[in-house]
């Protein structure tokens, strides 16, 4: 079902409950207003009166609170099964109570560490200075073990490509304000170093692409090579491993928890996942069935990385379908070619193909129609000849949303017209030059 229809059905349902909603242009979400009938919300600074909550819809069963600003801190609220507006209000209140409980623990921890904390529960919640001797160096507590770091200091002047790059993990081992600041600053510096190494690699690849003029039909790829997701604190902080993989053309995304890994697939499509055996609150093994539940994922290779060899865990990984089990210390020079070999030897589709007819156009004016599409590839019925290995940019029209997505594709094979079979080409998606990958992923999720 397309997103507009999902939102129209949700609008009908909420209006039946007496909640004001308005479908937004493009049909991808609703904006609504939920009157609050109960008592004020309680905060450490006293009661906080709420007359109404303004929200937007996220998919067909969740909402994000927008105003008052204090409620923006809440996670997404599931409204599945709510029979009336009072039940939705009750779920928002329950989420607020949970947030306040975590905030009290955070405040007590900061007080014990001697950190001068400021608080404003009508707006930003808890925040404090890192002491970086630069303006606006405040760290803001989010929830549980996560904080939002400032764009000043080590991350100053760097373009952060994803919201997750602005997050740092709460250093539970810190016992003083100085240790807390050092631990968070160290995470910022490691992230800055990782971004610098990635930018250096990108500049080197651009330089090589400009120098290689031998074959205009086979231009050097200007986007990503293999996309790899690293999950877990240890893998995310292993800058030596990051540098070795990037030197070989891998594009890395770093996450720390199973939930973050699941959310990463809303933004991009990874060809292999490396996960620590022990995550924040879960076993790395649990990530395998979690990712298997993501719409559209097929045979996705997941490799488990353990601190020491455990035969029971190795056997469990094999039983759950893990693609590999590695033991630290990792040798980056052996791991990188090992990943390349793994991806070459696993012919199974990492993501499902969906029957879909979409108009395709090339920059030279040629056109075609897709027959099947997926996160990483598609088959296009066309009379255009594209040499195997050629890299070109195509535009796809998405009729349900009215959007056009530009995609860099590599031709994998060509099919000639035989009998009733139309000619066409199979292509692999290599990059999204306009940054439209989330648009493509959302579209596939909606139509699958």
C-alpha positions in Angstrom: 0.0 0.0 0.0 1.4 3.4 -0.9 2.2 5.9 1.9 -0.5 8.4 1.0 -3.2 5.7 1.4 -1.7 4.6 4.7 -1.8 8.2 6.0 -5.4 8.7 4.7 -6.5 5.7 6.6 -4.7 6.8 9.7 -6.3 10.3 9.3 -9.8 8.7 9.1 -9.1 6.7 12.2 -7.8 9.6 14.3 -10.6 11.9 13.2 -13.1 9.2 14.4 -11.4 9.5 17.8 -12.0 13.3 17.8 -8.3 14.2 17.1 -7.6 17.1 14.6 -5.2 16.0 11.8 -4.1 17.4 8.5 -2.5 15.4 5.6 0.7 17.1 4.6 1.7 17.9 0.9 3.1 14.7 -0.7 1.0 12.5 1.5 3.8 11.1 3.6 2.7 12.2 7.1 0.0 13.9 9.2 0.2 16.8 11.5 -2.2 16.6 14.4 -3.3 18.1 17.7 -4.3 16.0 20.7 -6.0 17.9 23.6 -4.7 16.8 27.0 -7.5 16.3 29.5 -5.5 15.1 32.5 -3.3 16.5 35.2 -0.1 18.4 34.5 3.0 16.4 33.8 5.5 16.1 36.7 9.1 17.2 36.3 11.9 17.6 38.9 11.2 21.3 38.8 7.5 21.0 39.5 4.3 20.4 37.5 4.3 21.2 33.8 0.9 22.0 32.3 0.1 20.8 28.8 -3.1 21.9 27.1 -2.5 19.9 23.9 0.2 18.0 22.1 1.1 18.7 18.5 2.5 15.6 16.7 3.3 14.1 13.3 2.7 10.6 12.2 5.5 8.1 11.5 4.2 5.3 9.3 0.7 4.0 10.1 1.0 3.2 13.8 3.4 5.7 15.5 3.5 9.4 16.3 6.3 11.8 17.2 5.5 14.5 19.7 6.6 18.0 18.4 5.2 20.5 20.8 5.4 21.5 23.6 9.2 21.3 23.1 9.7 19.3 26.3 7.8 16.3 24.7 10.0 16.3 21.7 12.5 14.4 23.8 10.1 11.4 24.0 10.7 8.4 21.7 8.2 7.5 19.0 4.8 6.6 20.6 3.0 3.5 19.3 -0.8 4.2 18.9 -1.6 0.7 17.6 -4.7 -0.7 19.3 -5.7 2.6 20.9 -9.5 2.8 21.1 -9.8 6.5 22.0 -7.8 9.7 22.5 -7.5 9.1 26.2 -5.5 5.9 25.6 -3.1 7.8 23.3 -2.7 10.4 26.0 -2.0 7.7 28.5 0.8 6.3 26.4 2.4 9.7 26.1 2.2 10.1 29.8 3.7 6.7 30.4 6.6 7.6 28.1 7.1 10.9 30.0 7.2 9.1 33.3 9.8 6.7 32.0 11.9 9.6 30.7 11.7 11.4 34.0 12.8 8.2 35.9 15.9 7.9 33.6 16.6 11.6 34.0 16.6 11.4 37.8 19.2 8.6 37.6 21.3 10.7 35.2 21.0 13.8 37.4 22.1 11.9 40.5 25.0 10.4 38.6 26.1 13.9 37.4 25.7 15.4 40.9 27.9 12.6 42.3 30.5 13.3 39.7 30.5 17.0 40.7 29.2 18.2 37.3 27.4 21.5 37.3 24.1 20.6 35.5 21.5 22.9 34.1 17.9 21.8 33.6 14.9 23.2 31.8 12.2 20.5 31.4 10.0 22.9 29.4 12.6 22.7 26.6 15.9 20.9 26.5 16.0 18.8 29.7 19.5 18.3 31.2 22.7 19.7 29.8 26.2 20.7 31.0 29.4 22.2 29.7 32.3 19.9 28.5 34.8 22.6 29.4 36.3 22.8 25.9 36.9 26.6 26.1 34.7 27.2 23.1 31.2 28.7 23.0 28.2 26.5 23.0 30.1 23.3 24.1 27.1 21.9 25.9 26.4 18.2 26.1 22.7 17.3 26.3 21.4 14.2 28.0 19.0 12.3 25.8 17.8 9.1 27.5 19.3 6.1 29.2 23.0 5.9 28.1 23.1 8.4 25.3 24.1 12.1 25.0 24.1 14.6 22.2 27.5 16.2 21.7 28.2 19.7 20.5 29.3 20.6 17.0 32.1 22.7 18.4 35.5 21.4 19.6 36.8 18.2 17.9 33.8 18.0 15.5 34.0 21.7 14.6 33.9 22.4 10.8 33.0 18.8 9.9 29.8 17.9 8.0 28.0 15.2 10.0 26.2 13.0 7.5 23.8 11.3 9.9 22.2 12.2 13.2 23.9 9.2 14.9 27.2 10.9 14.4 26.1 13.5 16.9 25.6 10.9 19.6 28.0 9.6 22.2 27.6 6.8 24.7 27.3 7.6 28.4 30.7 6.5 30.0 29.4 4.5 32.9 32.9 4.0 34.3 33.4 7.8 34.8 33.4 8.8 38.5 34.2 12.5 38.2 33.3 15.5 36.0 36.8 15.4 34.5 36.6 11.7 33.6 33.2 12.2 32.1 34.4 15.1 29.9 37.5 13.2 28.9 35.5 10.1 27.9 33.0 12.0 25.8 35.6 14.2 24.2 37.6 11.1 23.3 34.6 9.7 21.5 34.3 13.0 19.6 38.0 12.9 18.7 37.7 9.3 17.5 34.7 10.3 15.3 36.5 13.3 13.9 39.6 11.1 13.1 37.3 8.6 11.4 35.6 11.3 9.3 39.0 12.8 8.3 40.2 9.4 7.1 37.0 8.9 5.1 37.3 12.3 3.5 41.0 11.7 2.7 40.0 8.4 1.0 37.3 10.1 -0.9 39.7 12.8 -2.2 42.2 10.1 -3.2 39.5 8.2 -5.1 38.4 11.4 -6.9 42.0 12.1 -7.9 42.3 8.6 -9.3 39.0 8.9 -11.2 40.2 12.2 -12.8 43.4 10.6 -13.9 41.8 7.5 -15.4 40.7 8.4 -18.9 41.5 5.1 -20.6 37.9 4.0 -21.0 35.0 6.5 -21.1 32.6 3.5 -21.2 33.9 2.3 -17.8 34.2 5.4 -15.6 35.7 5.0 -12.2 33.0 4.5 -9.6 32.4 7.8 -7.8 30.2 6.6 -4.9 30.4 3.7 -2.6 31.9 0.3 -2.9 30.8 -2.4 -0.5 28.8 -0.9 2.4 29.6 -2.5 5.8 27.8 -2.0 9.1 29.8 -2.3 12.3 27.8 -2.9 15.4 29.0 -2.7 19.0 31.2 -0.4 21.1 34.5 -2.2 20.4 34.1 -2.4 16.7 32.9 1.2 16.5 36.0 2.4 18.4 38.6 0.3 16.4 40.0 3.1 14.3 42.9 0.9 13.0 40.3 -1.5 11.6 38.3 1.4 10.1 41.4 2.8 8.3 42.3 -0.7 6.9 38.8 -1.3 5.6 38.5 2.2 4.1 41.8 1.8 2.3 40.3 -1.1 0.4 37.2 0.9 -0.6 34.7 -0.2 2.0 32.2 2.4 3.3 31.6 2.0 7.0 28.6 2.9 9.2 29.2 2.6 13.0 26.5 1.7 15.5 26.6 0.6 19.1 23.4 -1.3 19.8 21.1 -3.7 18.1 18.3 -1.1 18.0 20.7 1.4 16.3 21.7 -1.3 13.8 18.1 -2.0 12.9 17.4 1.8 12.4 20.5 2.1 10.2 18.7 0.0 7.6 16.1 2.7 7.4 18.9 5.0 6.0 21.1 2.7 3.9 21.5 -0.9 2.6 24.5 -2.8 3.8 26.1 -5.9 2.2 27.6 -7.4 5.3 27.3 -6.8 9.1 30.1 -7.2 11.6 28.8 -7.3 15.2 30.4 -7.6 18.6 29.4 -10.8 20.4 28.2 -8.7 23.3 26.3 -5.5 22.7 24.9 -3.0 25.1 21.9 -4.9 26.4 21.9 -7.9 24.1 23.9 -10.7 22.6 25.2 -10.1 19.1 23.5 -13.3 18.1 20.2 -11.6 18.6 21.0 -9.3 15.8 20.6 -12.1 13.2 16.8 -12.7 13.7 16.3 -9.0 14.3 17.7 -8.0 10.9 15.8 -11.0 9.3 12.6 -9.2 10.3 13.5 -6.0 8.5 11.2 -5.7 5.4 13.0 -6.7 2.2 16.1 -8.3 3.8 17.0 -11.6 2.3 20.3 -13.6 2.9 22.3 -10.8 4.6 25.7 -12.0 5.9 26.3 -11.3 9.6 29.7 -12.0 11.1 30.2 -12.3 14.9 33.3 -11.0 16.6 34.2 -12.4 20.0 36.9 -11.5 22.6 37.9 -15.2 23.0 36.9 -18.4 21.3 33.7 -19.9 22.8 32.6 -23.1 21.1 29.0 -22.8 22.4 28.7 -19.3 20.9 30.3 -20.5 17.7 27.8 -23.3 17.4 24.9 -21.0 18.2 26.1 -18.5 15.5 26.3 -21.4 13.0 22.8 -22.6 14.0 21.3 -19.1 13.5 22.9 -18.7 10.1 25.8 -16.4 10.9 28.2 -16.0 8.0 31.3 -16.2 10.2 32.7 -16.2 13.7 35.9 -14.3 14.4 38.0 -14.0 17.5 40.1 -11.0 18.6 42.7 -9.7 18.0 41.6 -9.0 14.4 44.1 -8.7 11.7 42.8 -5.9 9.4 45.0 -6.9 6.5 43.4 -10.4 6.6 39.9 -9.3 7.5 39.4 -6.9 4.5 40.1 -9.6 1.8 38.1 -12.1 3.9 35.1 -9.8 3.7 35.6 -9.3 -0.1 35.7 -13.1 -0.5 32.6 -13.6 1.7 30.6 -11.2 -0.4 31.8 -12.7 -3.7 31.1 -16.3 -2.5 27.6 -15.7 -1.2 25.4 -15.5 -4.3 22.2 -15.3 -2.4 20.3 -12.0 -2.7 20.9 -9.8 0.4 17.6 -8.0 -0.3 14.4 -9.2 -1.8 13.3 -8.2 -5.4 9.9 -6.7 -5.8 7.9 -6.8 -9.0 7.4 -3.1 -10.0 7.1 -1.2 -13.3 8.9 2.1 -13.0 9.9 4.4 -15.8 13.7 4.7 -16.2 15.6 7.3 -18.1 19.3 7.7 -19.0 21.2 11.0 -19.3 21.5 10.3 -23.1 17.7 10.2 -23.5 17.3 6.5 -23.6 14.5 5.0 -21.5 13.2 1.7 -20.2 10.8 0.0 -17.7 11.8 -1.9 -14.6 10.3 -5.4 -14.1 11.8 -6.1 -10.6 13.4 -3.7 -8.1 15.3 -4.0 -4.9 17.5 -2.1 -2.5 20.7 -3.0 -4.3 19.6 -3.8 -7.9 16.9 -4.0 -10.6 16.2 -5.4 -14.0 15.3 -2.9 -16.7 13.6 -3.8 -19.9 15.2 -1.6 -22.5 16.7 -1.7 -26.0 19.6 0.4 -24.9 23.0 -1.4 -25.0 25.1 -1.0 -21.8 28.5 -2.7 -21.7 29.0 -5.1 -18.8 30.7 -3.2 -16.0 29.7 0.3 -17.2 28.7 2.8 -14.6 26.0 5.2 -15.5 23.4 7.5 -13.9 19.7 6.8 -14.3 16.5 8.5 -13.1 13.5 6.5 -11.8 10.0 8.0 -11.5 8.0 7.0 -8.5 4.4 7.4 -9.5 2.9 7.0 -6.0 4.8 9.9 -4.6 5.6 12.0 -7.7 9.3 11.9 -6.9 12.3 11.2 -9.1 15.3 9.4 -7.8 18.7 9.6 -9.5 20.8 6.4 -9.0 24.4 5.4 -10.1 24.1 1.9 -11.5 26.6 -0.7 -12.7 25.6 -3.0 -15.5 26.0 -6.6 -14.5 24.6 -8.4 -17.5 22.7 -7.8 -20.8 19.8 -9.9 -22.1 19.0 -10.0 -25.8 15.6 -10.3 -27.3 14.8 -14.0 -27.9 11.2 -15.0 -29.0 8.8 -13.3 -26.7 11.5 -12.2 -24.3 12.2 -8.5 -24.3 15.8 -7.2 -24.2 17.1 -5.7 -21.0 19.9 -5.2 -18.5 20.5 -6.3 -14.9 22.1 -3.5 -12.9 23.5 -3.1 -9.4 22.9 0.1 -7.5 26.2 1.7 -6.5 25.3 5.2 -5.2 22.7 7.9 -4.9 24.4 11.1 -6.2 21.6 13.4 -4.8 21.5 11.6 -1.4 18.1 10.0 -2.1 18.8 6.6 -0.7 16.3 7.0 2.2 13.6 8.1 -0.4 14.3 4.8 -2.3 14.3 2.7 0.9 11.0 4.3 2.1 9.4 3.7 -1.3 10.4 0.0 -1.4 9.1 -0.5 2.2 5.8 1.1 1.2 5.2 -1.1 -1.9 6.6 -4.4 -0.6 
